[in-house]
Amino acid sequence: MRLFLCLLTAAAIGLTNGLAAATAMACPFCSSPSLTLSEQLSGAQAAVLVQWSSGKEAKRDEGFVGSTTYEILQVVRDESHQLKKGSTITLDRYRIAKPGDLFLLFGSVNEGQVEWSSPLEVTETSFNYVVQAPSKESPSVERLAYFLKFLEFPDQMIANDAYAEFSNAPYDDIVPLSSRMPREKLREWLANPNVTPTRIGLYGLMLGLCGQKDDAEFLKAEVLKETDTFRLGIDGVMAGYLLLTGNQGLEVIEQSKLSNSQVPFSETFAAMQALRFMWQYAKGRIPADDLRAAMRILLNRPNLADLVIVDLARWNDWSVMDRLMSMYSDDAYQVPSVKRAIVRFMLIAEKDPVPPSAEPPAHIAQAKANLALLREKDPKTVKAAERFFFD
């Protein structure tokens, strides 16, 4: 379960500085970014709306793969200067459809000829949704405001694509939309068991950005629901709750998810993700020392300790040095990944930047002394940790 959760969420919140910088480019708590319809249109050198006209089935014994002919109804883009309304396009392979069925074709121009991608079946509504979308050159707020209207749209293609636009968007581009977010609809979607689970994290986060006092109570109830199963997106719901409530909500998370050893591992890991979000994206909403203190609670969990130690090093929490040295010899933490994390913590602390005119702080000397003890006690682990350490 731990490995599954780590792989699932690594794209949302990085476990190291490098990952954190990379993931800042995409929406936290969203599923992996995908190529949206507007991006496909923007990257195409040719794009046409066509209707299915006829097709010839494959004859494998004759080496014929089949073909399908489409009639152009509208030319959206044409850098080949060859496409005309009413003309036809014949593509290899027979595709089952009915006369009049609509498709969108994207193509690239190579030596004056258009090479078409696979036809995308559309409706008149979904076609208009694509061609009326603001271009990628438009301000991000304008673009996302357009797609906001199509979240949970009845046409599944449109709803999926609108979500993908948010999944691809940086968090800083989503925040300015808070005054336009459909607060009541977000609550409905979060309470609806039929909503695609991968969208729950985004909707919880959005409600945290636009919600009011009663929404905080709603999110609290969602967070505190008893469960024995993995709840996809609950990390985003927790983050939304913390955005609305600050330290008051942090106390609830600490008591219910961090200190409570009876909750499923997935719930504790989701709370950890929410803390990371608040540190990286919502600076100042909860004081840094309070976030550090909340994360330190998870040092009591040997199955999470290595990840926690990485975060505490990233957050410059040097107050745990003595505790980490005690953990190094504790039977409960005799796991190679935990020991390596402790060594790397000391390596980071040792190299903590010091202004040219300042005296090195005490934690640097303490880290050097701790490393000397660890090298004497466990040189193999120290060497392994140093091999893959990048300051």
C-alpha positions as CSV (number, residue, x, y, z in Angstrom):
1,M,0.0,0.0,0.0
2,R,2.8,2.4,0.9
3,L,4.6,1.9,-2.4
4,F,1.3,2.3,-4.3
5,L,0.5,5.6,-2.6
6,C,4.0,7.0,-3.1
7,L,3.9,6.3,-6.8
8,L,0.4,7.6,-7.1
9,T,1.1,10.9,-5.5
10,A,4.7,11.6,-6.5
11,A,3.5,13.6,-9.5
12,A,1.4,15.8,-7.3
13,I,3.8,16.7,-4.4
14,G,7.6,16.1,-4.8
15,L,9.5,14.3,-2.1
16,T,12.7,16.3,-2.8
17,N,13.5,19.8,-3.8
18,G,13.9,18.7,-7.4
19,L,10.6,17.0,-7.5
20,A,8.9,19.9,-5.7
21,A,10.2,22.3,-8.4
22,A,8.9,20.1,-11.2
23,T,5.5,19.5,-9.7
24,A,5.0,23.2,-9.1
25,M,4.2,23.3,-12.9
26,A,1.0,21.2,-12.6
27,C,-2.1,21.2,-10.4
28,P,-1.7,19.6,-7.0
29,F,-4.0,16.7,-6.3
30,C,-5.0,16.2,-10.0
31,S,-4.3,13.1,-12.0
32,S,-1.4,13.1,-14.4
33,P,-1.5,15.8,-17.0
34,S,-2.7,14.8,-20.5
35,L,-2.8,16.4,-23.9
36,T,-6.0,18.4,-24.1
37,L,-8.2,19.0,-27.2
38,S,-7.2,22.7,-27.3
39,E,-3.5,21.7,-27.1
40,Q,-4.0,19.3,-30.0
41,L,-5.7,22.0,-32.0
42,S,-3.0,24.5,-31.2
43,G,-0.3,22.1,-32.3
44,A,-2.0,21.0,-35.5
45,Q,-1.1,22.4,-38.9
46,A,-4.5,21.2,-40.2
47,A,-7.8,20.6,-38.5
48,V,-11.2,19.9,-40.1
49,L,-14.6,18.9,-39.0
50,V,-15.8,16.0,-41.2
51,Q,-18.7,13.6,-41.5
52,W,-18.5,9.9,-42.3
53,S,-19.4,9.2,-45.9
54,S,-18.5,5.7,-46.7
55,G,-16.0,2.9,-46.0
56,K,-14.6,-0.3,-47.4
57,E,-13.9,-3.2,-45.1
58,A,-10.5,-4.8,-45.0
59,K,-9.6,-7.8,-47.2
60,R,-6.7,-9.3,-45.5
61,D,-6.2,-12.1,-48.0
62,E,-5.7,-9.3,-50.7
63,G,-3.5,-7.2,-48.4
64,F,-6.2,-4.4,-48.3
65,V,-6.4,-2.8,-44.8
66,G,-9.7,-1.1,-45.6
67,S,-10.5,2.6,-46.0
68,T,-12.9,5.3,-44.8
69,T,-14.0,8.4,-46.6
70,Y,-15.0,11.6,-44.9
71,E,-16.5,14.8,-46.2
72,I,-15.2,18.1,-45.0
73,L,-17.8,20.2,-43.3
74,Q,-15.6,22.9,-41.9
75,V,-12.0,23.9,-42.2
76,V,-10.7,25.0,-38.9
77,R,-7.0,25.3,-39.8
78,D,-5.1,24.7,-43.1
79,E,-1.4,25.4,-43.5
80,S,-1.4,23.2,-46.6
81,H,-3.8,25.6,-48.4
82,Q,-5.4,22.6,-50.0
83,L,-8.4,21.8,-47.9
84,K,-11.9,22.9,-49.0
85,K,-15.4,22.5,-47.6
86,G,-17.2,19.7,-49.4
87,S,-14.1,17.9,-50.5
88,T,-13.3,14.4,-49.2
89,I,-10.5,12.8,-47.3
90,T,-9.9,9.0,-47.5
91,L,-7.9,7.4,-44.7
92,D,-6.5,3.9,-44.4
93,R,-8.5,1.4,-42.3
94,Y,-12.2,0.9,-42.2
95,R,-13.9,2.7,-39.2
96,I,-17.4,1.7,-38.4
97,A,-19.8,4.6,-38.3
98,K,-23.0,5.9,-39.9
99,P,-23.4,8.5,-42.6
100,G,-23.4,11.9,-41.0
101,D,-21.5,10.9,-37.9
102,L,-19.1,13.7,-37.0
103,F,-15.3,13.5,-36.5
104,L,-12.5,16.0,-35.9
105,L,-9.3,15.4,-37.8
106,F,-5.9,16.9,-36.7
107,G,-3.0,16.8,-39.2
108,S,0.5,17.8,-39.8
109,V,1.9,19.1,-43.1
110,N,4.9,17.2,-44.6
111,E,6.2,18.3,-48.0
112,G,2.9,19.9,-48.9
113,Q,0.8,16.9,-47.9
114,V,-1.4,16.5,-44.8
115,E,-0.7,13.5,-42.6
116,W,-3.8,12.9,-40.5
117,S,-4.1,11.5,-37.0
118,S,-6.8,9.1,-36.0
119,P,-10.3,10.5,-36.3
120,L,-11.8,11.8,-33.1
121,E,-15.6,11.3,-32.9
122,V,-17.4,14.5,-31.8
123,T,-20.8,16.0,-31.5
124,E,-21.8,19.4,-32.7
125,T,-21.6,20.5,-29.0
126,S,-18.1,19.1,-28.4
127,F,-16.8,20.5,-31.7
128,N,-18.0,24.0,-30.7
129,Y,-16.5,23.5,-27.3
130,V,-13.1,22.9,-28.9
131,V,-13.1,25.7,-31.5
132,Q,-14.5,28.3,-29.2
133,A,-12.0,27.7,-26.4
134,P,-9.5,30.6,-25.9
135,S,-6.2,30.0,-27.6
136,K,-3.1,29.0,-25.6
137,E,-1.8,32.6,-26.0
138,S,-4.8,33.9,-24.0
139,P,-4.3,34.8,-20.4
140,S,-4.5,31.7,-18.2
141,V,-7.4,33.1,-16.1
142,E,-9.4,33.7,-19.2
143,R,-8.7,30.2,-20.5
144,L,-9.5,28.4,-17.2
145,A,-12.6,30.5,-16.7
146,Y,-13.9,29.1,-20.0
147,F,-13.1,25.5,-19.0
148,L,-14.5,26.0,-15.5
149,K,-18.0,26.1,-17.0
150,F,-17.6,22.6,-18.4
151,L,-16.5,20.7,-15.4
152,E,-19.0,17.8,-14.9
153,F,-20.7,18.7,-18.3
154,P,-23.1,16.0,-19.5
155,D,-21.0,15.3,-22.5
156,Q,-18.2,13.1,-21.0
157,M,-15.6,14.1,-23.6
158,I,-16.1,17.7,-22.7
159,A,-16.1,17.1,-19.0
160,N,-12.9,15.0,-19.2
161,D,-11.2,17.6,-21.3
162,A,-12.2,20.5,-19.1
163,Y,-10.8,18.6,-16.1
164,A,-7.6,17.9,-18.0
165,E,-7.1,21.6,-18.6
166,F,-7.1,22.1,-14.8
167,S,-4.9,19.1,-14.3
168,N,-2.3,20.7,-16.5
169,A,-2.6,24.2,-14.9
170,P,-0.2,25.5,-12.3
171,Y,-1.8,26.1,-8.9
172,D,-1.0,29.8,-9.2
173,D,-3.2,30.0,-12.3
174,I,-6.1,28.3,-10.5
175,V,-6.2,30.6,-7.4
176,P,-7.3,33.8,-9.2
177,L,-10.5,31.9,-10.3
178,S,-11.7,31.6,-6.7
179,S,-14.4,34.2,-7.0
180,R,-15.9,32.5,-10.1
181,M,-15.8,28.9,-8.7
182,P,-19.3,27.3,-8.4
183,R,-19.2,26.8,-4.6
184,E,-22.6,25.0,-4.3
185,K,-21.8,22.7,-7.3
186,L,-18.5,21.8,-5.8
187,R,-20.2,20.6,-2.7
188,E,-22.7,18.6,-4.8
189,W,-19.9,17.0,-6.7
190,L,-17.9,16.1,-3.6
191,A,-20.9,14.5,-2.1
192,N,-21.9,12.6,-5.3
193,P,-20.5,9.0,-5.3
194,N,-20.8,8.9,-9.1
195,V,-18.3,11.7,-9.7
196,T,-15.0,10.4,-11.2
197,P,-12.8,9.8,-8.1
198,T,-9.7,11.4,-9.8
199,R,-11.5,14.7,-9.7
200,I,-12.2,14.8,-6.0
201,G,-8.9,16.2,-5.1
202,L,-9.3,19.2,-7.4
203,Y,-12.9,19.9,-6.3
204,G,-11.9,19.7,-2.6
205,L,-9.0,22.1,-3.2
206,M,-11.3,24.5,-5.2
207,L,-13.9,24.5,-2.4
208,G,-11.1,25.5,0.0
209,L,-10.3,28.4,-2.3
210,C,-13.8,29.7,-2.6
211,G,-15.7,28.3,0.4
212,Q,-17.3,29.9,3.4
213,K,-17.7,28.8,7.1
214,D,-20.4,26.2,6.3
215,D,-18.2,24.8,3.6
216,A,-15.4,24.3,6.1
217,E,-17.8,22.2,8.2
218,F,-18.7,20.2,5.1
219,L,-15.1,19.5,4.3
220,K,-14.4,18.6,8.0
221,A,-17.2,16.0,7.8
222,E,-15.7,14.6,4.6
223,V,-12.2,14.4,6.2
224,L,-13.5,12.7,9.3
225,K,-15.6,10.1,7.6
226,E,-14.6,6.6,8.9
227,T,-13.2,4.4,6.2
228,D,-11.3,1.2,5.8
229,T,-10.5,1.8,2.1
230,F,-8.3,4.1,0.1
231,R,-10.1,7.4,-0.8
232,L,-8.7,8.8,-3.9
233,G,-8.5,12.6,-3.7
234,I,-9.0,13.0,0.0
235,D,-5.6,14.7,0.2
236,G,-7.0,17.5,-1.9
237,V,-10.1,17.7,0.4
238,M,-7.8,17.9,3.4
239,A,-5.8,20.7,1.7
240,G,-9.0,22.6,1.0
241,Y,-10.1,22.2,4.6
242,L,-6.7,23.6,5.8
243,L,-6.9,26.5,3.4
244,L,-10.3,27.5,4.9
245,T,-9.5,26.9,8.5
246,G,-5.8,27.4,9.1
247,N,-4.5,26.3,12.5
248,Q,-8.0,25.3,13.7
249,G,-8.2,22.8,10.9
250,L,-4.6,21.7,11.5
251,E,-5.5,20.6,15.0
252,V,-8.3,18.5,13.6
253,I,-5.9,16.9,11.1
254,E,-3.3,16.2,13.8
255,Q,-5.8,14.5,16.1
256,S,-7.7,12.5,13.5
257,K,-5.0,11.5,11.0
258,L,-1.5,12.2,12.3
259,S,-1.7,11.1,16.0
260,N,-4.4,8.5,15.5
261,S,-2.6,5.2,14.8
262,Q,-5.9,3.5,14.1
263,V,-6.7,5.2,10.8
264,P,-5.7,3.5,7.6
265,F,-2.2,4.3,6.3
266,S,-3.7,5.9,3.2
267,E,-5.5,8.5,5.4
268,T,-2.3,9.4,7.2
269,F,-0.4,9.6,4.0
270,A,-3.1,11.9,2.5
271,A,-2.7,14.2,5.6
272,M,1.0,14.3,5.0
273,Q,0.4,15.4,1.4
274,A,-1.9,18.1,2.7
275,L,0.9,19.4,5.0
276,R,3.3,19.4,2.0
277,F,0.8,21.4,0.0
278,M,0.4,24.0,2.7
279,W,4.1,24.4,3.0
280,Q,4.8,24.7,-0.8
281,Y,1.7,26.5,-2.1
282,A,0.0,28.3,0.8
283,K,2.9,30.0,2.6
284,G,1.7,32.0,5.6
285,R,-1.8,30.4,5.9
286,I,-0.4,28.2,8.7
287,P,2.8,29.3,10.5
288,A,5.9,27.3,9.3
289,D,6.7,26.2,12.8
290,D,3.2,24.7,13.2
291,L,3.5,22.8,10.0
292,R,6.9,21.5,11.1
293,A,5.5,20.4,14.5
294,A,2.6,18.6,12.7
295,M,5.0,16.7,10.4
296,R,7.2,15.7,13.4
297,I,4.3,13.7,14.8
298,L,4.8,11.3,11.9
299,L,8.2,10.4,13.1
300,N,6.3,8.1,15.4
301,R,5.4,6.0,12.3
302,P,8.4,3.8,11.2
303,N,6.6,3.1,7.9
304,L,6.6,6.8,7.1
305,A,9.7,8.0,8.9
306,D,12.1,8.2,5.9
307,L,9.7,10.4,4.0
308,V,9.1,12.6,7.0
309,I,12.8,13.0,7.6
310,V,13.2,14.2,4.0
311,D,10.5,16.8,4.4
312,L,11.9,18.0,7.8
313,A,15.3,18.5,6.1
314,R,13.7,20.3,3.3
315,W,11.9,22.5,5.8
316,N,15.1,23.2,7.7
317,D,13.8,21.7,11.0
318,W,17.1,21.1,12.7
319,S,15.3,20.7,16.1
320,V,15.0,16.9,15.5
321,M,18.7,16.1,15.3
322,D,18.9,14.4,18.7
323,R,15.8,12.5,18.1
324,L,17.0,11.2,14.7
325,M,20.3,10.0,16.3
326,S,18.2,8.1,18.9
327,M,16.1,6.6,16.1
328,Y,19.2,5.4,14.3
329,S,19.7,2.8,17.1
330,D,16.0,2.2,17.9
331,D,14.9,-1.3,17.0
332,A,11.7,0.1,15.5
333,Y,13.6,2.0,12.9
334,Q,16.1,-0.6,11.7
335,V,15.2,-0.1,8.1
336,P,17.8,0.9,5.5
337,S,15.7,3.7,3.9
338,V,15.2,5.3,7.4
339,K,18.9,5.1,8.2
340,R,19.9,6.6,4.8
341,A,17.3,9.4,5.3
342,I,18.9,10.2,8.7
343,V,22.3,10.4,7.1
344,R,21.1,12.6,4.3
345,F,19.4,14.9,6.9
346,M,22.8,15.4,8.6
347,L,24.5,16.0,5.2
348,I,21.9,18.7,4.3
349,A,22.2,20.3,7.8
350,E,26.0,20.3,7.5
351,K,25.8,22.2,4.2
352,D,23.1,24.7,5.3
353,P,24.2,28.0,3.6
354,V,25.7,30.6,5.9
355,P,25.9,34.3,5.0
356,P,29.6,35.3,4.4
357,S,29.7,37.6,7.5
358,A,27.8,35.4,9.8
359,E,28.9,32.8,12.4
360,P,27.8,29.2,11.5
361,P,24.8,28.3,13.5
362,A,25.0,25.5,16.1
363,H,23.1,23.0,14.0
364,I,26.0,22.8,11.4
365,A,28.5,21.8,14.0
366,Q,26.1,19.4,15.5
367,A,25.5,17.8,12.1
368,K,29.2,17.4,11.5
369,A,29.6,15.8,14.9
370,N,26.7,13.5,14.2
371,L,28.1,12.5,10.8
372,A,31.4,11.7,12.4
373,L,29.7,9.3,14.9
374,L,27.6,7.7,12.1
375,R,30.7,7.1,9.9
376,E,32.4,5.4,12.8
377,K,29.3,3.4,13.7
378,D,27.9,2.5,10.3
379,P,30.3,3.5,7.5
380,K,28.5,1.3,4.9
381,T,25.2,3.2,5.2
382,V,26.9,6.6,5.3
383,K,28.8,5.8,2.1
384,A,25.6,4.6,0.4
385,A,23.8,7.7,1.4
386,E,26.6,10.0,0.3
387,R,26.8,8.3,-3.1
388,F,23.3,9.5,-4.1
389,F,23.4,12.8,-2.2
390,F,23.1,16.0,-4.2
391,D,23.3,19.2,-2.3
